[in-house]
Amino acid sequence: MYRSFINSLRSGDVSNIYLLHGSETYLLDKAVEEMTAYLIKDFPEINLTIF
């Protein structure tokens, strides 16, 4: 599931909203990191808050 999510994100197939949950906190953190890198790569001045 994680690998297919990352592959779709890297190919530009991005949804409007994501709900990330699970017991693997490492994978959750990596997913957020990948999304952040993809979504704000063109806007480094964006004010991002993750909570």
C-alpha positions as CSV (number, residue, x, y, z in Angstrom):
1,M,0.0,0.0,0.0
2,Y,2.8,2.4,0.9
3,R,4.8,1.7,-2.2
4,S,1.7,2.2,-4.5
5,F,1.0,5.5,-2.7
6,I,4.6,6.8,-3.2
7,N,4.6,5.7,-6.9
8,S,1.3,7.5,-7.6
9,L,2.6,10.6,-5.9
10,R,5.8,10.6,-7.8
11,S,4.0,10.1,-11.1
12,G,1.8,13.2,-10.4
13,D,-1.4,11.3,-9.6
14,V,-2.3,13.4,-6.5
15,S,-5.7,13.4,-4.8
16,N,-7.4,16.4,-3.1
17,I,-7.3,14.9,0.3
18,Y,-5.4,12.1,2.1
19,L,-6.1,10.4,5.4
20,L,-3.0,8.6,6.7
21,H,-3.3,6.2,9.6
22,G,-1.7,3.1,10.9
23,S,0.6,1.7,13.5
24,E,3.8,2.1,11.4
25,T,4.8,5.6,12.4
26,Y,8.0,5.4,10.4
27,L,6.0,4.9,7.2
28,L,3.5,7.6,8.1
29,D,6.3,10.1,8.6
30,K,7.9,9.1,5.3
31,A,4.6,9.5,3.5
32,V,4.2,13.0,4.9
33,E,7.8,13.8,4.0
34,E,7.2,12.6,0.4
35,M,4.0,14.5,0.0
36,T,5.6,17.7,1.4
37,A,8.5,17.4,-0.9
38,Y,6.3,16.9,-3.9
39,L,3.6,19.5,-3.1
40,I,5.8,22.4,-2.1
41,K,8.8,21.9,-4.4
42,D,7.8,24.9,-6.5
43,F,6.7,27.0,-3.5
44,P,9.6,27.1,-1.0
45,E,8.1,30.2,0.6
46,I,4.8,28.4,1.5
47,N,3.8,28.5,5.2
48,L,3.3,24.8,6.1
49,T,1.9,23.5,9.3
50,I,1.5,19.8,10.1
51,F,-0.5,18.8,13.1
